[in-house]
Amino acid sequence: METKRVILAIALSILIFMGWNFLARHMGWLPPPPDPATYNASRTTDGQNGTPVAPQKGDPTAPVAQVAPSADPTSTQLPIFMPTEGRLVTVDTPLYKAVFHSNGGVLRQFLLKDYKTSQKEGSPLVNLINENAASQGPMGILVYGQPSWLGTNWALEGEDLVLSAVSSGSLRFVGEFNGLRITRELRFSGETYSIDETLQVASGESKAVNIAFTFGAGALAVDETPGVFARLKHSIFGGEPPVAGENQYNLTRIAWLQGNSFDEDESVSDLTAGKLVEGNVAWMAVMNNYFMGAVSMPDPSASAKGRYLGGVYHALIGRSNLAVSPDAPVSLECTYYIGPKESKRLDAAPNHLDKALDYGFFSIVAKPLIWLLQFLYAYVHNYGVAIILMTIIIKLIFWPLSQKSYRSMQQMKQLQPLMVKIREKYADDKEAMNREVMQLYKTYKVNPAGGCLPILV
């Protein structure tokens, strides 16, 4: 009898377990499964209630209305394309190790060889592409606002690359998407973190396309739980709650350069709704204080869009309404920079990427000091020693001013008895007292502000 009850209980448990999801979906107790199209960063939604809104003008990630093909006598067949089985390909340089997937040329991993997650022995290398970001196709191409690397045929021309500091190499990814032939040529150099791309889009008929280059990354500085200070700050001052897994003292953010103006946004609510920057965008990046992944175009007509989606920050830049025809394929140039925010490397990068190092009001002072610090570090290979040497150099430069300050202070000290007498004599006549004090300074050639200048400097 007991055995029958056990078997009946197991059978009922299996039935309930298997039927729960179906019943819950049918009754509306659970949300519907996510649509793969939700990755599409161009399909903007209201950040408050998720309702669709119209695509903004100039958005390179917005879908283009598709027109039914007509009997156009000028339409031609694209050359025969033979897709290959998807596989991983590695680019190994002295600076980084990158892993790409042949389907669309998207990044799966990007390890920085000169940087570790901590100073502890055995700490892993910094990986700018975590598993969550890798699943959303960083460095993929959006066409009509859709991810071109999903559900399409691709072929890889090239093998694993191992580059020295003075060598270079390239990979070529070819795919078909929505009647378009997409060819991506990525060029790598062993001496830089920059990756150059030439993208060509061909079509057998005339049409307009929207093209966007992308980069995506999760939190670049990880903190398992928000710190006490971050939680206390939110509870007292309000605002956005700290994001779990995000280092609250080194926030990941979206930054961009439009014209000559640098701007950034770290608000998760703003970025969830989408941040569109129209026209004359040199670059857009996912960054924190120390690392960045930027995508840039040498095109004054380029627009960009930043988005936070599913725990991943996305930076997209591209062109909208590009005319492509059988006789005139579209060709676009792009440069990615994925690595540390080192000033000497950013200075050498194209499209004014050095503007990513924003020192604000103190740039005029900060930049020379940083240059001096790096110059000294190149010789001593220790930042502590370099800072000490820089401090000594600054002290030597301002030694004349310091000496003048000390002399002025000493003279003021010697005049104190005379100044006390003047104050006692003219206690009821402030104007006469000030006049006598100024005459005293002139007589003994003392500058009362002489001791303040070095302090101000």
Backbone hydrogen bonds in HBPLUS format (Angstrom, degrees):
<---DONOR---> <-ACCEPTOR-->    atom                        ^
c    i                          cat <-CA-CA->   ^        H-A-AA   ^      H-
h    n   atom  resd res      DA  || num        DHA   H-A  angle D-A-AA Bond
n    s   type  num  typ     dist DA aas  dist angle  dist       angle   num
A0005-ARG N   A0001-MET O   3.16 MM   4  6.51 152.1  2.25 145.8 153.2     1
A0006-VAL N   A0002-GLU O   3.03 MM   4  6.35 152.6  2.10 148.6 155.8     2
A0007-ILE N   A0003-THR O   3.03 MM   4  6.28 165.8  2.05 153.8 157.0     3
A0008-LEU N   A0004-LYS O   2.92 MM   4  6.06 159.5  1.96 146.0 152.2     4
A0009-ALA N   A0005-ARG O   2.87 MM   4  6.05 153.7  1.94 143.7 151.0     5
A0010-ILE N   A0006-VAL O   2.95 MM   4  6.23 158.8  2.00 151.5 156.7     6
A0011-ALA N   A0007-ILE O   2.95 MM   4  6.17 163.1  1.98 151.1 155.8     7
A0012-LEU N   A0008-LEU O   2.97 MM   4  6.15 161.7  2.00 149.1 153.9     8
A0013-SER N   A0009-ALA O   2.94 MM   4  6.11 152.9  2.01 144.1 152.0     9
A0014-ILE N   A0010-ILE O   2.96 MM   4  6.24 160.6  2.00 153.1 157.4    10
A0015-LEU N   A0011-ALA O   2.98 MM   4  6.19 158.8  2.02 147.4 153.6    11
A0016-ILE N   A0012-LEU O   2.87 MM   4  6.08 161.2  1.91 150.5 155.3    12
A0017-PHE N   A0013-SER O   2.86 MM   4  6.00 160.2  1.90 147.9 154.1    13
A0018-MET N   A0014-ILE O   2.93 MM   4  6.07 162.1  1.96 150.7 154.8    14
A0019-GLY N   A0015-LEU O   2.92 MM   4  5.94 149.2  2.02 143.2 152.1    15
A0020-TRP N   A0016-ILE O   2.95 MM   4  5.75 126.5  2.25 143.3 152.5    16
A0023-LEU N   A0019-GLY O   2.99 MM   4  6.10 165.5  2.01 152.7 157.1    17
A0024-ALA N   A0020-TRP O   2.76 MM   4  5.91 166.0  1.78 159.3 163.8    18
A0025-ARG N   A0021-ASN O   2.94 MM   4  6.07 163.6  1.97 152.0 155.7    19
A0026-HIS N   A0022-PHE O   2.99 MM   4  6.10 161.0  2.03 145.6 151.6    20
A0027-MET N   A0023-LEU O   2.88 MM   4  6.05 152.1  1.96 149.8 156.9    21
A0028-GLY N   A0024-ALA O   3.02 MM   4  6.01 115.5  2.45 132.9 147.8    22
A0029-TRP N   A0024-ALA O   2.87 MM   5  5.03 140.6  2.03 153.0 155.0    23
A0028-GLY N   A0025-ARG O   3.15 MM   3  5.07 145.6  2.28  95.9 106.2    24
A0038-THR N   A0035-ASP O   2.76 MM   3  5.59 170.7  1.77 131.0 134.0    25
A0039-TYR N   A0036-PRO O   3.21 MM   3  6.13 171.5  2.22 122.1 124.4    26
A0040-ASN N   A0037-ALA O   2.87 MM   3  5.36 141.5  2.02 111.2 121.5    27
A0043-ARG N   A0040-ASN O   3.29 MM   3  5.95 155.7  2.35 116.2 121.2    28
A0044-THR N   A0042-SER O   2.82 MM   2  5.52 123.4  2.14 113.7  96.6    29
A0053-VAL N   A0044-THR O   3.36 MM   9  6.03 162.3  2.39 144.2 140.3    30
A0046-ASP N   A0051-THR O   2.89 MM   5  5.30 162.4  1.92 146.1 151.3    31
A0050-GLY N   A0046-ASP O   2.81 MM   4  4.80 146.5  1.92 141.8 145.9    32
A0059-ASP N   A0056-GLN O   3.19 MM   3  5.67 155.4  2.25 136.2 134.6    33
A0062-ALA N   A0059-ASP O   3.21 MM   3  5.47 170.2  2.22 113.1 115.2    34
A0072-ASP N   A0070-SER O   2.75 MM   2  5.40 138.9  1.92 103.4  90.9    35
A0075-SER N   A0072-ASP O   3.11 MM   3  5.53 160.4  2.15 112.6 118.6    36
A0076-THR N   A0204-GLY O   2.64 MM 128  4.66 147.5  1.74 136.9 146.3    37
A0084-THR N   A0154-TRP O   3.05 MM  70  6.40 164.7  2.08 139.3 141.3    38
A0102-SER N   A0087-ARG O   2.85 MM  15  5.51 160.6  1.89 162.2 168.9    39
A0089-VAL N   A0100-PHE O   2.89 MM  11  5.30 156.1  1.95 146.5 151.5    40
A0100-PHE N   A0089-VAL O   2.84 MM  11  5.30 171.1  1.85 165.2 165.7    41
A0161-LEU N   A0090-THR O   2.84 MM  71  6.27 158.7  1.89 160.2 165.5    42
A0091-VAL N   A0098-ALA O   2.79 MM   7  5.12 163.0  1.82 154.4 158.7    43
A0098-ALA N   A0091-VAL O   2.87 MM   7  5.12 165.6  1.89 152.3 154.0    44
A0092-ASP N   A0161-LEU O   2.81 MM  69  6.03 169.2  1.82 151.7 155.1    45
A0163-LEU N   A0092-ASP O   2.78 MM  71  6.13 162.5  1.81 164.5 170.7    46
A0093-THR N   A0096-TYR O   2.89 MM   3  5.38 173.2  1.89 178.1 177.0    47
A0113-LYS N   A0095-LEU O   2.97 MM  18  5.49 156.7  2.03 134.7 140.4    48
A0097-LYS N   A0111-LEU O   2.95 MM  14  5.14 148.5  2.05 139.9 148.8    49
A0111-LEU N   A0097-LYS O   2.93 MM  14  5.14 166.0  1.95 150.8 149.1    50
A0099-VAL N   A0109-GLN O   2.95 MM  10  5.03 160.5  1.99 139.7 141.0    51
A0108-ARG N   A0099-VAL O   2.69 MM   9  5.36 160.5  1.73 166.7 160.2    52
A0101-HIS N   A0106-VAL O   2.86 MM   5  5.52 149.3  1.96 153.9 164.0    53
A0105-GLY N   A0101-HIS O   3.04 MM   4  5.32 124.8  2.36 149.0 164.6    54
A0104-GLY N   A0102-SER O   2.96 MM   2  5.80 113.2  2.42 114.6  97.6    55
A0107-LEU N   A0138-PRO O   2.85 MM  31  5.44 168.5  1.87 155.8 159.6    56
A0128-LEU N   A0110-PHE O   3.01 MM  18  5.60 151.2  2.09 160.8 155.5    57
A0112-LEU N   A0126-VAL O   2.93 MM  14  5.54 160.9  1.97 160.2 166.6    58
A0115-TYR N   A0112-LEU O   3.40 MM   3  5.65 168.1  2.42 110.2 113.0    59
A0126-VAL N   A0115-TYR O   2.97 MM  11  5.77 160.8  2.01 136.7 136.6    60
A0117-THR N   A0124-PRO O   2.97 MM   7  6.03 161.1  2.01 174.2 173.9    61
A0123-SER N   A0120-LYS O   3.18 MM   3  5.64 149.9  2.27 136.9 133.7    62
A0134-ALA N   A0130-ASN O   2.87 MM   4  6.09 159.0  1.92 155.7 162.6    63
A0135-SER N   A0131-GLU O   3.14 MM   4  6.35 139.6  2.31 142.4 151.3    64
A0136-GLN N   A0133-ALA O   2.95 MM   3  5.32 156.1  2.01 111.0 118.9    65
A0140-GLY N   A0137-GLY O   3.07 MM   3  5.35 137.8  2.25 138.1 134.0    66
A0139-MET N   A0214-THR O   3.15 MM  75  4.92 123.6  2.49 102.6 116.9    67
A0148-SER N   A0141-ILE O   3.05 MM   7  5.83 165.8  2.08 165.1 169.2    68
A0142-LEU N   A0212-ALA O   2.93 MM  70  5.03 170.7  1.94 153.0 155.2    69
A0212-ALA N   A0142-LEU O   3.02 MM  70  5.03 146.9  2.13 145.5 148.6    70
A0143-VAL N   A0146-GLN O   2.92 MM   3  5.25 158.6  1.97 151.9 150.5    71
A0146-GLN N   A0143-VAL O   2.89 MM   3  5.25 162.8  1.92 113.1 118.9    72
A0144-TYR N   A0210-ASN O   3.07 MM  66  5.08 156.8  2.12 141.1 146.7    73
A0150-LEU N   A0147-PRO O   3.49 MM   3  5.97 172.8  2.50 113.0 115.0    74
A0176-GLU N   A0153-ASN O   3.09 MM  23  5.80 146.7  2.20 154.8 163.8    75
A0155-ALA N   A0174-VAL O   2.66 MM  19  5.20 143.9  1.78 151.7 163.9    76
A0174-VAL N   A0155-ALA O   2.89 MM  19  5.20 168.5  1.91 155.8 159.6    77
A0157-GLU N   A0172-ARG O   2.71 MM  15  4.97 168.1  1.73 161.9 163.6    78
A0172-ARG N   A0157-GLU O   3.16 MM  15  4.97 151.1  2.25 139.0 145.0    79
A0167-SER N   A0164-SER O   3.27 MM   3  5.21 168.8  2.28 105.4 108.7    80
A0190-GLY N   A0167-SER O   3.01 MM  23  5.75 163.7  2.04 175.0 169.7    81
A0169-GLY N   A0188-PHE O   3.03 MM  19  5.35 153.5  2.11 139.5 144.5    82
A0188-PHE N   A0169-GLY O   2.79 MM  19  5.35 173.1  1.79 161.3 163.6    83
A0171-LEU N   A0186-LEU O   2.91 MM  15  5.29 150.1  2.00 146.9 156.6    84
A0186-LEU N   A0171-LEU O   2.87 MM  15  5.29 157.0  1.93 158.1 163.7    85
A0173-PHE N   A0184-ARG O   2.79 MM  11  5.02 159.2  1.83 150.0 156.1    86
A0184-ARG N   A0173-PHE O   2.73 MM  11  5.02 172.6  1.74 159.4 162.0    87
A0175-GLY N   A0182-ILE O   2.83 MM   7  5.15 158.9  1.87 150.5 157.2    88
A0182-ILE N   A0175-GLY O   2.76 MM   7  5.15 166.1  1.78 154.1 157.9    89
A0177-PHE N   A0180-LEU O   2.93 MM   3  5.18 156.0  1.99 142.5 150.4    90
A0180-LEU N   A0177-PHE O   2.89 MM   3  5.18 149.9  1.98 111.4 121.3    91
A0181-ARG N   A0202-ALA O   2.82 MM  21  5.01 166.5  1.84 144.7 149.4    92
A0202-ALA N   A0181-ARG O   2.89 MM  21  5.01 164.2  1.92 144.2 149.3    93
A0183-THR N   A0200-GLN O   2.88 MM  17  5.14 160.2  1.92 155.5 160.4    94
A0200-GLN N   A0183-THR O   2.93 MM  17  5.14 160.6  1.97 147.9 154.1    95
A0185-GLU N   A0198-THR O   3.04 MM  13  5.28 158.1  2.09 146.2 152.9    96
A0198-THR N   A0185-GLU O   3.05 MM  13  5.28 152.6  2.12 142.0 150.5    97
A0187-ARG N   A0196-ASP O   2.78 MM   9  5.14 164.5  1.81 155.6 159.7    98
A0196-ASP N   A0187-ARG O   3.15 MM   9  5.14 147.9  2.26 148.0 149.2    99
A0195-ILE N   A0336-TYR O   2.76 MM 141  5.00 153.8  1.83 144.5 150.8   100
A0336-TYR N   A0195-ILE O   2.78 MM 141  5.00 170.1  1.79 151.2 153.7   101
A0197-GLU N   A0334-CYS O   2.74 MM 137  5.11 158.4  1.79 163.5 158.7   102
A0334-CYS N   A0197-GLU O   2.98 MM 137  5.11 151.5  2.07 150.0 150.6   103
A0199-LEU N   A0332-LEU O   2.85 MM 133  5.15 171.7  1.85 158.8 161.2   104
A0332-LEU N   A0199-LEU O   2.83 MM 133  5.15 158.1  1.87 148.6 156.2   105
A0201-VAL N   A0330-VAL O   2.77 MM 129  5.04 157.8  1.82 146.2 153.8   106
A0330-VAL N   A0201-VAL O   2.86 MM 129  5.04 149.5  1.95 154.7 151.8   107
A0207-LYS N   A0324-VAL O   2.91 MM 117  5.58 152.9  1.98 160.1 168.3   108
A0324-VAL N   A0207-LYS O   2.89 MM 117  5.58 173.4  1.90 173.7 175.1   109
A0209-VAL N   A0322-LEU O   2.84 MM 113  5.12 152.9  1.91 137.0 145.5   110
A0322-LEU N   A0209-VAL O   2.80 MM 113  5.12 168.7  1.81 155.2 151.2   111
A0211-ILE N   A0319-ARG O   2.97 MM 108  5.58 155.6  2.03 163.9 171.4   112
A0319-ARG N   A0211-ILE O   2.98 MM 108  5.58 134.6  2.19 150.5 164.0   113
A0213-PHE N   A0317-ILE O   2.78 MM 104  5.41 160.9  1.81 161.5 155.1   114
A0317-ILE N   A0213-PHE O   2.98 MM 104  5.41 156.2  2.04 149.6 157.2   115
A0215-PHE N   A0315-ALA O   2.86 MM 100  5.27 135.2  2.06 148.3 160.6   116
A0315-ALA N   A0215-PHE O   2.79 MM 100  5.27 165.7  1.81 164.2 168.8   117
A0217-ALA N   A0313-TYR O   2.97 MM  96  5.41 151.4  2.05 146.1 154.7   118
A0313-TYR N   A0217-ALA O   2.78 MM  96  5.41 163.7  1.80 155.7 152.4   119
A0247-ASN N   A0221-ALA O   2.97 MM  26  5.40 154.8  2.04 150.2 143.8   120
A0223-ASP N   A0245-GLY O   3.28 MM  22  4.80 157.7  2.33  95.7 101.8   121
A0231-ARG N   A0227-GLY O   3.08 MM   4  6.38 161.0  2.11 152.9 157.8   122
A0232-LEU N   A0228-VAL O   2.84 MM   4  6.00 158.6  1.88 151.8 158.5   123
A0233-LYS N   A0229-PHE O   2.80 MM   4  5.95 157.9  1.85 149.1 155.2   124
A0234-HIS N   A0230-ALA O   3.09 MM   4  6.29 156.0  2.15 141.8 147.8   125
A0235-SER N   A0231-ARG O   2.96 MM   4  6.20 156.4  2.02 146.6 153.2   126
A0236-ILE N   A0232-LEU O   3.00 MM   4  6.18 144.7  2.13 147.5 156.0   127
A0237-PHE N   A0233-LYS O   2.87 MM   4  5.80 166.1  1.89 152.9 156.7   128
A0238-GLY N   A0234-HIS O   2.77 MM   4  4.63 134.0  1.98 123.2 132.1   129
A0246-GLU N   A0243-VAL O   3.10 MM   3  5.53 158.2  2.15 135.2 136.1   130
A0250-ASN N   A0247-ASN O   3.22 MM   3  5.43 162.2  2.25 107.7 113.0   131
A0253-ARG N   A0287-MET O   2.82 MM  34  5.54 151.4  1.90 156.9 166.6   132
A0287-MET N   A0253-ARG O   2.96 MM  34  5.54 165.9  1.98 155.9 160.6   133
A0254-ILE N   A0265-ASP O   3.07 MM  11  5.42 171.2  2.08 151.6 149.0   134
A0265-ASP N   A0254-ILE O   2.79 MM  11  5.42 153.3  1.86 158.6 167.7   135
A0255-ALA N   A0285-ALA O   2.95 MM  30  5.26 161.1  1.99 145.6 151.6   136
A0285-ALA N   A0255-ALA O   2.75 MM  30  5.26 159.6  1.79 157.6 159.9   137
A0256-TRP N   A0263-ASP O   2.90 MM   7  5.63 160.4  1.94 158.9 160.2   138
A0263-ASP N   A0256-TRP O   3.04 MM   7  5.63 158.1  2.09 164.1 167.1   139
A0257-LEU N   A0283-TRP O   3.08 MM  26  5.63 155.1  2.14 151.8 153.8   140
A0282-ALA N   A0257-LEU O   2.84 MM  25  5.57 152.7  1.92 158.7 167.6   141
A0258-GLN N   A0261-SER O   3.01 MM   3  5.33 162.1  2.05 153.4 150.0   142
A0261-SER N   A0258-GLN O   2.98 MM   3  5.33 164.6  2.00 128.7 131.2   143
A0259-GLY N   A0280-ASN O   2.92 MM  21  5.67 148.2  2.02 173.7 165.7   144
A0271-LEU N   A0267-SER O   3.01 MM   4  6.24 165.0  2.03 153.1 157.4   145
A0272-THR N   A0268-VAL O   2.82 MM   4  5.90 140.5  1.97 142.8 153.4   146
A0273-ALA N   A0269-SER O   3.33 MM   4  6.51 149.8  2.43 138.3 144.3   147
A0274-GLY N   A0270-ASP O   3.11 MM   4  6.38 128.4  2.38 132.7 147.3   148
A0308-TYR N   A0271-LEU O   2.93 MM  37  5.06 147.4  2.03 111.1 110.4   149
A0275-LYS N   A0306-GLY O   2.84 MM  31  4.93 163.6  1.87 150.6 153.6   150
A0306-GLY N   A0275-LYS O   2.83 MM  31  4.93 157.1  1.88 137.1 143.5   151
A0277-VAL N   A0304-ALA O   2.82 MM  27  5.17 174.6  1.82 150.9 152.0   152
A0304-ALA N   A0277-VAL O   2.83 MM  27  5.17 167.8  1.85 153.8 158.0   153
A0280-ASN N   A0300-PRO O   2.83 MM  20  4.27 139.7  2.00 137.7 140.1   154
A0281-VAL N   A0302-ALA O   3.25 MM  21  5.61 164.7  2.27 140.6 142.9   155
A0297-MET N   A0282-ALA O   3.24 MM  15  5.94 147.6  2.35 143.8 152.9   156
A0284-MET N   A0295-VAL O   3.12 MM  11  5.73 157.7  2.17 150.6 155.6   157
A0295-VAL N   A0284-MET O   2.96 MM  11  5.73 163.1  1.99 161.1 164.3   158
A0286-VAL N   A0293-GLY O   2.97 MM   7  5.26 161.0  2.00 141.5 144.1   159
A0293-GLY N   A0286-VAL O   2.80 MM   7  5.26 152.7  1.87 152.6 162.0   160
A0288-ASN N   A0291-PHE O   3.00 MM   3  5.71 155.3  2.06 162.5 164.2   161
A0341-LYS N   A0290-TYR O   2.83 MM  51  5.45 154.3  1.89 145.4 142.6   162
A0292-MET N   A0339-GLY O   2.96 MM  47  5.79 155.9  2.02 162.7 169.7   163
A0339-GLY N   A0292-MET O   3.02 MM  47  5.79 161.2  2.06 167.3 172.0   164
A0294-ALA N   A0337-TYR O   2.76 MM  43  5.07 162.2  1.79 149.1 152.9   165
A0337-TYR N   A0294-ALA O   2.96 MM  43  5.07 156.5  2.02 134.7 139.9   166
A0296-SER N   A0335-THR O   2.90 MM  39  5.28 155.0  1.97 148.9 157.1   167
A0335-THR N   A0296-SER O   2.98 MM  39  5.28 158.0  2.03 143.4 148.9   168
A0302-ALA N   A0299-ASP O   3.04 MM   3  5.50 167.1  2.06 121.3 123.8   169
A0303-SER N   A0318-GLY O   3.07 MM  15  5.76 162.4  2.10 162.7 165.3   170
A0318-GLY N   A0303-SER O   2.96 MM  15  5.76 160.9  1.99 164.9 171.0   171
A0305-LYS N   A0316-LEU O   2.79 MM  11  5.14 152.7  1.86 144.0 149.3   172
A0316-LEU N   A0305-LYS O   2.92 MM  11  5.14 149.9  2.01 147.4 156.3   173
A0307-ARG N   A0314-HIS O   2.95 MM   7  5.01 153.6  2.02 142.2 146.2   174
A0314-HIS N   A0307-ARG O   2.63 MM   7  5.01 165.7  1.65 164.1 166.5   175
A0309-LEU N   A0312-VAL O   2.89 MM   3  5.34 164.4  1.91 155.5 155.8   176
A0312-VAL N   A0309-LEU O   3.10 MM   3  5.34 151.6  2.19 107.7 116.4   177
A0325-SER N   A0328-ALA O   3.27 MM   3  5.01 162.0  2.30 115.8 120.8   178
A0328-ALA N   A0325-SER O   3.09 MM   3  5.01 141.6  2.25  98.6 110.0   179
A0345-ARG N   A0342-GLU O   3.16 MM   3  5.50 124.0  2.49 104.9 118.3   180
A0346-LEU N   A0342-GLU O   2.93 MM   4  6.15 159.9  1.97 158.6 165.3   181
A0347-ASP N   A0343-SER O   2.82 MM   4  5.91 149.3  1.91 148.5 156.6   182
A0349-ALA N   A0346-LEU O   3.19 MM   3  4.97 142.2  2.34  92.7 103.6   183
A0355-LYS N   A0352-HIS O   3.19 MM   3  5.91 168.4  2.20 117.4 120.9   184
A0356-ALA N   A0353-LEU O   3.04 MM   3  5.78 167.6  2.05 120.2 123.8   185
A0357-LEU N   A0354-ASP O   3.18 MM   3  5.95 164.5  2.20 119.3 122.7   186
A0363-SER N   A0360-GLY O   3.30 MM   3  5.74 156.1  2.36 120.7 119.7   187
A0365-VAL N   A0362-PHE O   3.03 MM   3  5.48 142.2  2.18 111.8 122.0   188
A0366-ALA N   A0362-PHE O   2.75 MM   4  5.84 172.2  1.76 164.4 167.1   189
A0367-LYS N   A0363-SER O   3.05 MM   4  5.70 173.0  2.06 144.4 146.7   190
A0369-LEU N   A0365-VAL O   3.40 MM   4  6.57 161.6  2.44 148.3 153.6   191
A0370-ILE N   A0366-ALA O   2.89 MM   4  6.08 158.6  1.94 158.1 164.2   192
A0371-TRP N   A0367-LYS O   2.96 MM   4  6.14 157.3  2.01 149.2 155.8   193
A0372-LEU N   A0368-PRO O   2.96 MM   4  6.19 158.1  2.01 146.4 151.9   194
A0373-LEU N   A0369-LEU O   2.87 MM   4  6.11 157.1  1.93 146.9 153.6   195
A0374-GLN N   A0370-ILE O   2.94 MM   4  6.14 163.6  1.96 151.8 155.3   196
A0375-PHE N   A0371-TRP O   2.92 MM   4  6.08 150.6  2.01 145.2 154.1   197
A0376-LEU N   A0372-LEU O   2.99 MM   4  6.23 159.9  2.04 151.8 155.7   198
A0377-TYR N   A0373-LEU O   2.93 MM   4  6.13 154.4  2.00 144.9 152.9   199
A0378-ALA N   A0374-GLN O   3.03 MM   4  6.16 145.2  2.15 142.3 149.8   200
A0379-TYR N   A0376-LEU O   3.03 MM   3  5.47 149.5  2.12 108.4 117.4   201
A0380-VAL N   A0376-LEU O   3.03 MM   4  6.34 161.2  2.06 155.2 161.0   202
A0381-HIS N   A0377-TYR O   2.75 MM   4  4.86 151.6  1.83 133.1 139.5   203
A0386-ALA N   A0382-ASN O   2.92 MM   4  6.13 157.6  1.97 150.2 157.7   204
A0387-ILE N   A0383-TYR O   2.87 MM   4  6.01 151.8  1.95 146.0 151.7   205
A0388-ILE N   A0384-GLY O   3.15 MM   4  6.44 156.7  2.21 144.4 150.5   206
A0389-LEU N   A0385-VAL O   2.94 MM   4  6.22 166.1  1.96 155.9 159.1   207
A0390-MET N   A0386-ALA O   2.91 MM   4  6.07 155.6  1.97 143.8 151.0   208
A0391-THR N   A0387-ILE O   2.93 MM   4  6.13 153.1  2.00 146.0 153.0   209
A0392-ILE N   A0388-ILE O   3.03 MM   4  6.35 156.0  2.09 149.9 156.1   210
A0393-ILE N   A0389-LEU O   2.96 MM   4  6.23 159.6  2.00 150.9 156.4   211
A0394-ILE N   A0390-MET O   2.96 MM   4  6.21 160.2  2.00 149.8 154.8   212
A0395-LYS N   A0391-THR O   2.95 MM   4  6.17 157.1  2.00 147.1 153.7   213
A0396-LEU N   A0392-ILE O   2.93 MM   4  6.22 153.5  2.01 149.4 156.4   214
A0397-ILE N   A0393-ILE O   2.94 MM   4  6.21 155.6  2.00 149.6 156.2   215
A0398-PHE N   A0394-ILE O   3.05 MM   4  6.29 155.2  2.12 149.0 154.8   216
A0399-TRP N   A0396-LEU O   3.25 MM   3  4.96 163.2  2.28  98.6 102.6   217
A0402-SER N   A0398-PHE O   2.93 MM   4  6.16 156.6  1.98 153.6 161.1   218
A0403-GLN N   A0399-TRP O   2.90 MM   4  6.12 161.9  1.93 158.5 162.6   219
A0404-LYS N   A0400-PRO O   2.99 MM   4  6.21 160.1  2.03 147.9 153.5   220
A0405-SER N   A0401-LEU O   2.90 MM   4  6.11 149.2  2.00 143.8 152.7   221
A0406-TYR N   A0402-SER O   2.88 MM   4  6.21 158.4  1.93 152.1 157.3   222
A0407-ARG N   A0403-GLN O   2.96 MM   4  6.24 161.0  1.99 153.1 157.7   223
A0408-SER N   A0404-LYS O   2.96 MM   4  6.13 159.3  2.01 145.4 151.3   224
A0409-MET N   A0405-SER O   2.92 MM   4  6.14 157.0  1.97 150.0 156.4   225
A0410-GLN N   A0406-TYR O   2.96 MM   4  6.17 151.6  2.04 145.1 152.9   226
A0411-GLN N   A0407-ARG O   2.94 MM   4  6.21 158.9  1.98 152.4 157.5   227
A0412-MET N   A0408-SER O   2.96 MM   4  6.18 157.3  2.01 146.9 153.3   228
A0413-LYS N   A0409-MET O   3.01 MM   4  6.23 146.9  2.13 139.9 148.8   229
A0414-GLN N   A0410-GLN O   3.07 MM   4  6.43 146.2  2.19 143.9 152.5   230
A0415-LEU N   A0411-GLN O   3.05 MM   4  6.34 138.2  2.23 143.6 155.0   231
A0416-GLN N   A0413-LYS O   3.37 MM   3  5.36 156.2  2.43  98.9 105.8   232
A0419-MET N   A0415-LEU O   2.97 MM   4  6.20 156.1  2.02 157.8 165.6   233
A0420-VAL N   A0416-GLN O   2.92 MM   4  6.15 149.0  2.01 152.5 160.6   234
A0421-LYS N   A0417-PRO O   3.16 MM   4  6.46 154.4  2.23 144.5 150.5   235
A0422-ILE N   A0418-LEU O   3.06 MM   4  6.37 156.0  2.12 146.1 152.4   236
A0423-ARG N   A0419-MET O   3.00 MM   4  6.23 159.2  2.05 146.7 151.8   237
A0424-GLU N   A0420-VAL O   3.01 MM   4  6.28 153.0  2.08 146.1 153.4   238
A0425-LYS N   A0421-LYS O   2.88 MM   4  6.09 153.7  1.95 148.8 156.5   239
A0426-TYR N   A0422-ILE O   2.94 MM   4  6.05 160.7  1.97 153.1 157.4   240
A0429-ASP N   A0426-TYR O   3.11 MM   3  5.12 158.9  2.16 105.3 112.0   241
A0433-MET N   A0429-ASP O   2.96 MM   4  6.21 155.6  2.02 151.2 159.1   242
A0434-ASN N   A0430-LYS O   2.93 MM   4  6.17 163.7  1.96 152.0 155.0   243
A0435-ARG N   A0431-GLU O   3.06 MM   4  6.25 156.3  2.11 145.2 152.0   244
A0436-GLU N   A0432-ALA O   2.97 MM   4  6.18 158.4  2.02 149.5 154.5   245
A0437-VAL N   A0433-MET O   2.96 MM   4  6.18 154.7  2.02 149.6 156.9   246
A0438-MET N   A0434-ASN O   3.01 MM   4  6.20 161.7  2.04 149.2 153.4   247
A0439-GLN N   A0435-ARG O   3.04 MM   4  6.24 152.0  2.12 142.1 150.1   248
A0440-LEU N   A0436-GLU O   2.90 MM   4  6.12 142.7  2.04 140.1 150.4   249
A0441-TYR N   A0437-VAL O   3.01 MM   4  6.41 151.7  2.09 147.9 154.8   250
A0442-LYS N   A0438-MET O   3.05 MM   4  6.36 156.8  2.11 146.8 152.8   251
A0443-THR N   A0439-GLN O   2.93 MM   4  6.11 156.1  1.98 146.2 152.7   252
A0444-TYR N   A0440-LEU O   3.14 MM   4  6.35 162.9  2.17 151.1 154.4   253
A0445-LYS N   A0441-TYR O   2.82 MM   4  5.60 104.4  2.40 135.1 152.5   254
A0446-VAL N   A0441-TYR O   2.93 MM   5  4.96 161.3  1.97 138.9 145.0   255
A0445-LYS N   A0442-LYS O   3.29 MM   3  4.82 154.0  2.37  92.1  99.6   256
A0450-GLY N   A0447-ASN O   2.97 MM   3  5.23 162.9  2.00 114.5 119.9   257
A0452-CYS N   A0449-ALA O   3.04 MM   3  5.36 154.8  2.10 109.9 117.9   258
A0456-LEU N   A0452-CYS O   2.95 MM   4  6.21 155.6  2.01 155.7 163.2   259
A0457-VAL N   A0453-LEU O   2.91 MM   4  6.18 159.6  1.95 157.8 163.3   260
